[in-house]
Amino acid sequence: MTDRNRRSIPAAVLGVLAIALSGCAGFDVSTGSQPSSAPVDAVPPAVPDATKPTTPTAAAASPSAPVASASAADVVLRQDWASAALVDVSTGETFRIADHAGEVIILETMAIWCTNCRAQQRDVKTALQGLPAVSVTYIVLDVDPNEDGPSLAIYRERNGFEGRYAVAGSVVARALAAEFGDQVLNPPSTPIVFIGTDGRVTLTEFGHKSPDELVALARVHGA
């Protein structure tokens, strides 16, 4: 085609040709070349090497966080026997079992004349040596209505026993029997109640408990 014929092609026709060429699979009309279908800077996805062990992420490797337990300040003992006032025969201080909520409380009922009680208290003393003193409180209540505070104080000192000793009195004795049954007021059966750090109250089986059994029970209740 001569230059004259080339120049005679209408401009409208040239525009149609340009549009058609530009729509053909990304054809570059400025260079007349067909570009690659992938961008220049595209990086192919990494293929894991089956010969190398994979390392779990921190979230997958770490165990789930334990459920937070209630703090000691949140534990409240509202039972009548826990909220009644008692007198520590060694110090004369007035206290309540509920004052020790949030600790492991070992609660024992007894009488001065009870030889089974004395043997049980010796084993509790041994068990306390294997438990953290800051988190375990031992409370002993004399449930014999014929015994008094001064006699109980002498009994405690003479035997070298530890813990808070108090005379239960009729109000506390009745409250204990109402919740646990009359046998809790029978000293020779060596009744022991555990109160856990979460406020859980457990009357243990009647009968003598060894130091190992007492330690195990204390730990189950949070010691």
C-alpha positions in Angstrom: 0.0 0.0 0.0 1.4 3.4 -0.9 1.8 6.2 1.5 -1.1 8.0 -0.2 -3.4 5.0 0.3 -2.3 4.5 3.9 -3.1 8.1 4.7 -6.5 7.7 3.1 -7.7 5.2 5.7 -10.3 7.0 7.8 -9.3 7.8 11.4 -12.5 6.1 12.6 -11.4 2.8 11.2 -8.0 3.1 12.9 -9.7 3.7 16.2 -11.8 0.5 15.8 -8.7 -1.5 15.1 -7.0 -0.2 18.1 -9.9 -1.1 20.4 -10.1 -4.6 19.0 -6.4 -5.2 19.4 -6.4 -3.9 23.0 -9.1 -6.3 24.0 -7.2 -9.4 22.8 -5.8 -11.2 25.9 -4.1 -8.1 27.3 -2.4 -7.2 24.0 -0.2 -4.1 24.6 -0.9 -1.7 21.7 2.0 0.5 22.6 4.6 -2.3 22.2 2.7 -4.8 20.1 3.6 -7.6 22.6 1.6 -10.0 24.7 2.4 -9.6 28.4 2.7 -12.5 30.8 -0.5 -13.4 32.6 1.1 -13.2 36.1 2.4 -9.9 37.5 6.1 -9.4 37.5 6.5 -9.3 41.2 4.1 -12.2 42.1 5.6 -14.8 44.4 4.4 -18.4 44.1 3.0 -19.9 47.3 5.5 -21.7 49.4 5.3 -25.5 49.3 6.0 -27.2 52.7 9.0 -29.5 52.8 7.7 -32.9 53.8 11.1 -33.8 55.1 11.1 -31.1 57.8 8.9 -31.3 60.9 6.4 -28.4 61.3 6.6 -26.2 64.4 3.2 -25.4 66.0 2.3 -21.8 66.6 2.5 -20.5 70.1 -1.3 -20.6 70.4 -1.4 -24.2 69.4 1.5 -25.3 71.5 0.3 -23.6 74.7 -2.3 -25.3 76.8 -5.6 -23.5 77.6 -5.4 -21.2 80.5 -6.9 -22.7 83.7 -10.2 -21.4 84.9 -9.6 -18.9 87.6 -10.9 -20.0 91.0 -12.7 -17.7 93.4 -10.3 -15.7 95.5 -10.3 -16.1 99.3 -12.1 -12.8 99.7 -15.0 -14.2 97.6 -15.6 -17.2 99.9 -18.3 -16.7 102.5 -19.5 -19.3 105.1 -23.0 -18.5 106.2 -23.9 -21.6 108.1 -25.1 -21.0 111.7 -22.2 -23.0 113.1 -19.7 -21.0 111.1 -21.1 -17.6 111.9 -21.6 -18.1 115.7 -19.1 -16.5 118.1 -16.6 -18.7 119.8 -13.8 -18.0 122.3 -10.3 -19.2 121.8 -9.4 -20.8 125.2 -5.7 -20.0 124.8 -5.9 -16.3 123.9 -9.4 -15.3 125.0 -10.0 -13.9 121.6 -13.5 -14.1 120.1 -13.6 -15.6 116.6 -15.9 -17.3 114.2 -15.2 -20.2 111.9 -16.3 -18.0 109.1 -13.4 -15.7 109.8 -11.1 -18.3 108.2 -13.2 -18.7 105.0 -10.8 -19.1 102.0 -8.5 -21.3 104.0 -8.5 -25.1 104.5 -10.3 -25.6 107.8 -10.0 -28.8 109.7 -12.9 -28.8 112.2 -13.0 -31.5 114.9 -15.5 -32.1 117.7 -14.3 -33.7 120.9 -14.4 -34.0 124.7 -11.6 -33.8 127.3 -12.4 -37.3 128.6 -12.3 -38.9 125.1 -9.2 -41.0 124.5 -10.0 -41.5 120.9 -10.1 -37.7 120.5 -6.7 -37.3 122.0 -5.2 -39.9 119.7 -6.8 -38.2 116.7 -5.5 -34.8 117.7 -2.0 -36.2 117.9 -2.3 -37.4 114.4 -3.7 -34.1 113.2 -0.7 -32.4 114.9 1.6 -34.7 112.8 -0.4 -34.0 109.6 -0.1 -30.2 110.1 3.7 -30.5 110.0 3.4 -31.6 106.4 0.9 -28.8 105.4 1.4 -25.1 104.8 0.5 -23.3 108.0 -0.5 -20.2 106.2 -3.4 -21.9 104.4 -4.6 -24.5 107.0 -6.5 -23.7 110.2 -7.3 -26.4 112.8 -10.3 -25.7 115.0 -11.3 -28.0 117.8 -14.7 -27.7 119.5 -15.5 -29.3 122.9 -19.1 -30.5 122.6 -19.5 -31.8 126.1 -21.8 -29.4 127.9 -20.2 -30.3 131.3 -16.8 -29.0 130.3 -15.6 -25.4 130.2 -13.0 -23.1 128.7 -10.3 -23.2 131.5 -10.3 -27.0 131.6 -10.0 -27.1 127.8 -7.1 -24.7 127.9 -5.2 -26.9 130.4 -6.0 -30.0 128.2 -4.6 -28.3 125.1 -1.4 -27.0 126.8 -0.7 -30.3 128.6 -0.9 -32.3 125.4 1.0 -29.7 123.4 -1.7 -29.5 120.8 -2.0 -26.7 118.1 -4.9 -24.9 116.7 -7.9 -23.0 118.0 -9.7 -24.7 120.8 -13.1 -23.5 121.9 -16.2 -24.7 123.8 -18.9 -25.2 121.2 -21.9 -24.2 123.4 -25.5 -25.2 122.8 -26.0 -22.9 119.7 -23.1 -24.3 117.7 -23.7 -27.9 118.9 -27.3 -27.8 117.7 -26.3 -26.2 114.4 -23.7 -28.9 113.8 -26.2 -31.7 114.6 -28.8 -30.1 112.3 -26.4 -30.1 109.3 -24.3 -33.3 109.9 -26.5 -35.5 112.2 -26.3 -36.3 115.9 -23.2 -38.4 115.6 -21.1 -35.3 115.0 -21.7 -34.7 118.7 -20.3 -38.2 119.6 -16.6 -37.5 120.4 -15.4 -41.2 120.4 -16.4 -41.4 116.7 -13.7 -38.7 116.1 -15.9 -36.5 113.8 -13.9 -34.3 111.4 -15.2 -31.8 108.9 -13.1 -30.3 106.2 -13.9 -26.9 104.7 -12.1 -26.2 101.4 -10.6 -23.0 100.1 -13.7 -22.7 97.8 -16.1 -23.1 100.8 -16.9 -26.7 100.1 -17.9 -28.5 103.3 -17.2 -32.3 103.7 -18.0 -34.5 106.7 -15.4 -37.2 106.6 -16.1 -40.8 107.5 -16.4 -41.4 111.2 -13.4 -43.1 112.8 -9.8 -42.4 113.3 -7.9 -40.8 110.4 -4.2 -41.3 109.9 -1.8 -38.4 109.3 -1.5 -39.4 105.6 -5.2 -39.5 105.2 -5.5 -36.1 106.8 -2.9 -34.6 104.5 -4.5 -36.1 101.5 -7.9 -34.7 102.5 -6.4 -31.2 103.1 -4.8 -31.2 99.7 -8.0 -32.2 98.0 -9.7 -29.2 99.7 -7.0 -26.8 98.5 -4.0 -27.0 100.8 
